[in-house]
Amino acid sequence: MSIPKKPDPAKLIISLFMNQKDIFESVLPELEKKFGETDMVSSWFDFDYTDYYYAEMGFPLFRRMVVFKDLIEQSDLAEVKEYTNMLEKSRETNGKRSLNIDPGYLLLSRFILATGKDYAHRIYIGRGIYADLTLMYKKGSFRTLEWTYPDYASDDISNFLEKVRAKYAQDLKQERNS
């Protein structure tokens, strides 16, 4: 028989892509007000892996990832996604988004994204939100899965997540020792 135990807290990561870089500066304070101090902010990533969003958001698109200092409960992800959906909606113009926000979390073994879209590999976590197993950490690196989005499979994002994982390992150790 398995004995239930409390899962490890997770490192909150929010990926944002937008059609104008200055949107980031207006959204970041709102995210920090809601989720606390940032731990790391990525440089700008290329967004040339798909044209899926171009009709709605235009071209070019720009991506940054924000990592928060405070660890979260894994069960908080649906609530985080609800909040980020509200932020996206607040910046719509004529029903079109200028900003897409993908919240997720990182554990030592995996990287999870939140989505409102159901699919075979996604697990329902409440509030109309699903958890998408996006990357697995195995044999010293992040591994893609057949459904991993191409941008999350990129070396740039993988390298950034490696740094986040190293910081998370320190944070987790500190939390366990306190």
N, C-alpha and C positions, 0 to 999 in steps of 0.2 A: 504494500500500500504506500502510495506517495503521501507525504505530509506537507500540506500547504505552508508556504513561508512567504514573507513579504519580499517582493522583488526589489532588486537594486534600483535606486533612483537613476534617472537618465539625464544626459546632457541635452538641453534644448537647443536646437539649431533651426533657424528660420532662413529659408532661401527666398530671395525676392528677385523677380525680374520685372523690368519696367521699360517704357518707351522713351523716358528721359531720365538722365542720371540724377537730376536735382530732386526727383521724387523721393529718392532714398533719404536725403537729409530731412525731409519733412515727415517721413514715416518713422525713422529711427527713434526719435524722442517718445513717440506713442508706444512703440514696442518696449522701450526701456521703462516707461511708466508702468506698463502692465506686467512685464516679466523680470524687471530688475536690471542691474548693471550688466553690460556686455563684457565678455571675457576675451573674445576674439572677433574681428571683422575681416573678412577676406578682401583681397583686392578684387577688381572687376574681372569677371570671367567672360570669355567669348560666349555668345549665344548664337551659334550657327549650326546646331545639331538637328534642328527641325524648323519647318516654316508653318507649323500648326497654328501658332498664335498670331501670325502676321496679319491676317484678314481683320482680326479684332483689334490688335494692339499696334499695328504698324511695324516698320523696320527702320533702323536696327533696334534690337532689344539688348538690354544690359542686365547682368546678374551679379549680385553680391550675396554672401552668406553671413549671418550674424549668429554668434554663439553666446549664450548667456551664462553668467557666473554661477547662479544658483541652480542646483540640480532639481529636477521635477520628478513627481511620481509618474510612472508610465501611464497610469490611468487618467492623467490630466490632458492627454493629447487631443481628445475630442473637443474639450473646452477651448484649448488653444486654437484649434482649427476654426471653431465657431467665431472666435474673436478676429482671427486674421481674415476670415470671409467678410466680416463686417467692415474691416479696414479697406479691403478691396472694393467693396460696394460703395463706400463713402467717396471713392475717387473715380467712380464711373462718370463718363460724359456721354450723353445720348445712348445709354445702355451698353457702352463699350468700356472695357477696362483699360487703364493705363498701367496697371500694376497687378502682378500675380504673386501671391505669397504661398509658399509651400513650407508649412511647419513640419518638423519631425524631431526625432531624438536619436541619440547615439548611445549604445551600450558597448561593452568590450567586444561583444560577439556580432553586432549587427547595427545597421542604420535603417530606421523606419521613417516613412513619410505618411502624413495624414492626407486622406482624399475623401471626397464625397461620392466617388464612383466605385461601384461594386465590380468585382471581377473574381475569378476562381481562386487566385492566390491572396486575396485581401480578406482580412478578418474584421468583422463588424465590432466596433468598440463603443457604440452608443451615439445618440444625438445625430443620427444620419451619417456618421463618419466611419471610415474603414482605415485600418492600418495596413500599409503596403510595405512588405519586406523588400527593401530596395537593394541593399548590399549586405553581404555576410563577410565577417572577418575570419579568415582561415589561413593557416600556415603563414602568418606574418604579413598579410595584406588583405585589402578589401577585394572581394570577389563579386563579379556581376552575376546576375541570374538572367534567364531567358527574357524576362519582362522588364529588366532594368532600363530606364530611360537612357538614351545615348549620352545626354549631358552629364548624368550622374555616373556614367561609366567612364567619363573622361579622366585622363591623368591629372589634370588641374584640380578637379574636385576631389579625386581620390587622395592626392597629395595633401590637400587642405584637411580632409577628414582624418588623415593619419596624424596630423598635428593636433587636431581636436581630440582624437582618441588618446594621445599621450597625456594631454592636459586632464582629460576626464579620468584616466587611471590614477593620476596624482590626487585629484579631487575625491575620488571614491575611497582611496586609501586613507586620506585625511578624515573623511566622514566616518569611516569604520573605526578609526582610532579615537574618535572623540565621543 
